[in-house]
C-alpha cells in the first residue's frame, strides 16, 4: 500500500483547501516580516504550486504527473476555486502552460558578514490572499469529497497513488458541529484507489507563540491542548510508512511512528514542512 510511484500512466492528485475567513487577517511573522496569515498562506501555496511544476519538469517539458485543485472557503457557505479561470481541477502541465500574474515580494537574507539585508523577487501568484467572513469548513470538505470521489472513480487512476488533501485553517468550522466535521472527513478518508485510501492532512496555523504545538503526533503523544486539537486529530489520516523518514527528520530521531497527518498551532515554517513532507515524499519517475 502507498507504494505506487507517480508516472504519466499512474498519476496522483494534490488538493489544497484554504481557510479565507476573517481571522486570517491576523498578523504572523514569516520570513522575517510581519504579514497576515492570509498573505503567508498564499505565499506558501504559490511556492508549493511552483515546486510541484518543477518536480514534474523534465528535458521534454512538464510531464502530466498529477492533477491539482486549490479551493478557498469563507463568507457564509462560500467555497470557490482559486485556480485560473475558476476551474476546480487542473493538470500540472496545464498549470505550467498558463501565465500567472507575478507578485513582487521582499525577502530577508543573510550577508557573508552576518548582517541581514532585504531584496525584491518576483514570483508567480496563482493564489491571492482571502480574509473575510465565517469558516464554512464542512462545506469545503464536502466539495473535496466530491472532487476526490470523481478522481478515484476514473478508471485511469485505479492503481494510482491516492490523492492527498491539505486543509489549512486557523479556526473551527462555523457551519457544522464536530460530529458533522468528522463524518465528512471520514467520507474523504474512505475513498481509495488500489494503492491506498485518500490522505487528509489538517494544518492549523497560529498567530504567534503558543504554549504547545502538535505536529505530526504519534500514538505515544497523549493529550491535546484543547478540544479542537482533538477534533483535528480524529479528522486526519494516519500517515503511511513512505512518509516516516521525512517526519522523523522534522520531529527528531526519537519520534516513533505511526504518525497522524495533523498539526495544531503550527507556525508558517511548520506549514511549509508539512506541505513538503506530504508532496515531496511521494516518488516521481
C-alpha positions in Angstrom: 0.0 0.0 0.0 1.1 3.6 -0.9 4.0 2.2 -3.0 3.0 3.3 -6.4 5.4 5.8 -8.0 3.9 8.7 -9.9 4.2 8.4 -13.7 2.2 9.7 -16.6 0.2 6.4 -16.6 -0.1 6.3 -12.8 -0.9 9.9 -11.8 -2.0 11.3 -8.5 -3.7 14.5 -7.2 -2.9 17.2 -4.7 -5.9 19.1 -3.2 -5.3 22.3 -1.2 -8.2 23.7 0.9 -7.5 27.2 2.3 -9.4 29.0 5.1 -10.2 32.5 3.9 -12.2 33.6 6.9 -11.9 37.0 8.6 -9.4 35.7 11.3 -6.9 35.1 8.5 -6.3 38.9 8.7 -4.4 38.4 11.9 -0.6 39.0 11.7 2.1 36.4 12.0 5.9 36.6 11.5 7.1 34.9 8.4 10.5 35.1 6.7 11.5 37.9 9.0 8.4 40.1 8.3 5.0 40.6 9.8 2.2 39.8 7.5 -1.3 38.5 7.6 -2.0 34.8 7.9 -3.8 35.1 4.5 -0.7 36.6 2.9 1.6 34.0 4.4 -0.6 31.1 3.3 -1.0 32.5 -0.2 2.8 32.9 -0.5 3.4 29.3 0.8 0.7 27.9 -1.5 2.1 29.7 -4.6 5.5 28.4 -3.7 4.2 24.8 -3.4 2.4 25.1 -6.8 5.7 26.3 -8.3 7.5 23.4 -6.6 5.0 20.9 -8.0 5.6 22.2 -11.5 9.3 22.0 -11.1 9.1 18.4 -9.8 7.2 17.4 -13.0 9.7 19.2 -15.3 11.9 17.0 -17.4 14.0 17.7 -20.5 10.9 17.3 -22.7 8.9 19.7 -20.7 6.5 19.5 -17.8 5.1 16.0 -17.6 1.5 15.3 -16.7 2.1 13.6 -13.4 -0.7 14.9 -11.3 -3.9 17.0 -11.0 -4.1 20.0 -8.7 -7.1 21.6 -7.0 -6.9 24.7 -4.8 -10.2 25.7 -3.0 -10.9 28.6 -0.7 -13.7 28.9 1.8 -15.1 31.9 3.6 -18.2 34.0 3.9 -21.3 32.0 5.0 -21.1 28.9 2.8 -18.8 30.0 0.1 -16.4 27.5 -1.4 -14.6 28.6 -4.6 -11.7 27.6 -6.8 -8.5 29.7 -6.5 -7.1 28.4 -9.8 -7.1 30.3 -13.1 -10.5 30.6 -14.7 -12.2 29.2 -11.6 -11.6 25.6 -12.7 -11.7 23.1 -9.8 -9.1 20.7 -11.1 -6.3 21.3 -13.5 -3.3 19.2 -14.6 0.2 20.3 -13.6 1.0 20.6 -17.3 -1.9 23.0 -17.8 -0.9 25.0 -14.8 2.6 25.3 -16.1 1.4 26.4 -19.5 -0.5 29.3 -18.2 0.8 32.8 -17.5 0.1 33.6 -13.8 0.4 37.2 -12.6 3.7 38.0 -11.0 4.0 39.3 -7.4 6.9 41.2 -6.1 8.0 40.1 -2.6 10.6 41.5 -0.2 12.6 38.7 1.4 15.3 38.9 4.1 18.6 37.1 3.6 21.9 37.0 5.4 25.1 38.6 4.1 28.5 37.0 4.4 29.4 39.3 7.2 26.4 38.1 9.2 24.2 41.1 8.7 20.7 40.9 7.2 19.5 42.6 4.0 16.3 42.8 2.0 15.8 42.2 -1.7 12.9 42.1 -4.1 12.0 39.0 -6.0 9.2 38.3 -8.5 7.3 35.0 -8.1 4.1 33.5 -9.7 1.0 34.3 -7.8 -1.8 31.9 -8.8 -3.5 32.4 -5.3 -4.4 35.7 -3.8 -4.9 36.1 0.0 -8.5 36.0 1.3 -9.7 37.1 4.7 -13.4 37.7 5.2 -16.5 36.2 6.9 -17.0 32.9 8.5 -15.3 29.4 8.3 -17.5 27.1 6.2 -15.0 24.2 6.5 -17.6 21.4 6.4 -19.0 22.7 3.1 -15.4 22.9 1.8 -14.6 19.3 2.8 -17.9 18.2 1.1 -16.6 19.7 -2.1 -13.2 18.0 -1.6 -15.1 14.7 -1.1 -16.8 15.1 -4.4 -13.7 16.0 -6.3 -11.7 13.2 -4.7 -14.5 10.7 -5.3 -14.7 11.6 -9.0 -10.9 11.4 -9.3 -10.7 8.0 -7.7 -13.6 6.7 -9.8 -11.8 7.4 -13.0 -10.6 4.0 -14.4 -7.3 5.7 -15.4 -6.5 6.3 -11.8 -7.5 2.9 -10.4 -3.9 1.8 -9.5 -2.5 5.3 -8.7 -1.1 6.7 -5.5 -4.3 8.2 -4.0 -5.0 12.0 -3.7 -3.5 14.0 -0.8 -5.7 16.7 0.7 -4.2 19.6 2.7 -6.8 21.6 4.8 -5.1 24.8 6.0 -7.1 26.7 8.7 -6.7 28.9 11.7 -10.0 28.1 13.5 -13.0 26.0 14.0 -15.7 25.3 11.4 -18.7 27.7 11.7 -21.1 25.6 9.5 -21.3 22.4 11.5 -20.6 20.7 14.8 -17.6 18.4 15.5 -19.5 15.2 14.7 -20.5 16.5 11.3 -17.0 17.6 10.5 -15.6 14.2 11.5 -18.3 12.5 9.4 -17.3 14.3 6.2 -13.6 13.7 7.0 -14.3 10.0 7.3 -16.1 10.0 3.9 -13.0 11.6 2.4 -10.6 9.1 4.1 -12.8 6.2 3.0 -12.2 7.0 -0.7 -9.4 4.9 -2.3 -7.5 3.6 -5.2 -5.9 0.2 -5.3 -2.8 1.7 -3.8 -4.5 3.1 -0.6 -7.0 5.5 0.8 -7.1 9.3 0.2 -4.9 11.1 2.7 -6.4 14.0 4.7 -3.8 16.3 6.4 -5.2 19.1 8.6 -3.0 22.0 9.4 -3.9 24.6 12.0 -1.8 27.8 11.9 -1.2 30.1 14.8 -0.9 33.9 15.2 2.2 33.8 17.3 4.0 32.0 20.1 1.8 29.3 21.7 2.3 27.2 24.8 2.2 24.0 22.8 2.3 22.8 19.2 1.0 19.5 18.0 3.0 18.4 14.9 2.6 15.0 13.1 1.7 13.4 16.5 2.3 9.8 17.2 0.1 7.5 19.3 2.5 7.9 22.2 1.9 11.7 22.3 -1.2 11.7 24.5 -3.3 14.7 25.3 -4.1 17.8 23.3 -4.1 21.5 24.2 -7.9 21.8 23.7 -11.0 20.2 22.2 -10.3 21.4 18.7 -6.9 19.8 18.5 -8.5 16.5 19.4 -11.1 17.0 16.7 -8.4 17.7 14.1 -6.6 14.5 15.2 -9.8 12.5 14.7 -10.3 14.1 11.3 -6.8 13.4 10.0 -5.3 10.4 8.3 -2.6 8.1 9.8 0.5 8.7 7.7 1.7 5.8 5.6 5.2 4.4 6.1 6.5 6.1 3.0 6.4 9.4 5.0 8.0 8.2 8.2 11.6 9.1 7.4 10.8 12.7 6.4 8.6 13.1 9.5 11.3 11.7 11.8 13.7 14.2 10.3 11.3 17.1 11.0 10.4 15.9 14.5 13.7 14.4 15.7 15.2 10.9 15.8 13.3 9.9 18.9 9.9 10.2 17.2 8.1 6.9 16.8 5.5 6.1 14.1 2.7 5.7 13.3 2.2 9.5 12.9 -1.1 11.3 12.3 -1.3 13.9 9.4 -2.2 16.9 11.5 -0.8 19.9 13.3 -2.2 22.3 15.8 -0.9 25.8 16.4 1.6 25.3 13.6 3.9 28.1 12.6 4.2 29.2 9.0 7.5 27.3 8.8 5.8 24.1 10.1 3.1 24.6 7.4 5.9 24.6 4.8 7.4 21.5 6.3 4.0 19.6 6.3 3.3 20.5 2.7 6.8 19.5 1.7 6.6 16.2 3.5 3.2 15.5 2.1 4.2 16.1 -1.5 7.9 15.6 -1.9 8.0 12.2 -0.2 5.9 10.7 -3.0 8.2 9.4 -5.7 8.1 10.5 -9.3 9.6 8.6 -12.2 
